[in-house]
Amino acid sequence: RPKAEELCRELHLCDEIRFVGKQVEMEDVLAIGDLFLLTSEYESFGLAALEAMAAEVPVVSTNAGGLPEIIIDGDCGYMGNVGDVADMSQKAISILKDDETLKKFKAGAMKQAERFDIHNIVPQYEKLYACYAK
């Protein structure tokens, strides 16, 4: 995050970009966003990314931990290597500078989030458990 904040200052974008830090109620924050940057070095599942996508917000993240299971690179967002701020910045800009790309990624984000909806996931777990319970 410090590198991203420094780049924001260098490019005089601090009036356009907000680094909100840890939040209790993310729905309101996500609802006003066009893009979610997730710069995690470690990530077990990617719940934050999934919450953003459920709010129809594309994600640019690192490829840490479980994020590759959540984010379809080039469909609902992009992934980059941990610490590669330049690459993540370029990917974020490429989404934001083109309205059609942003629209496509928003739709892709929502579609991907729906795959993880409780009504879709629970039956899959029940089926899996049933296979091993026999």
PyMOL commands that set and color helices and strands:
alter all, ss='L'
color gray80, all
select helices_A, chain A and resi 2-10+26-31+47-54+67-70+85-96+99-115+118-133
alter helices_A, ss='H'
color red, helices_A
select strands_A, chain A and resi 36-38+59-62+77-80
alter strands_A, ss='S'
color yellow, strands_A
deselect
rebuild
show_as cartoon
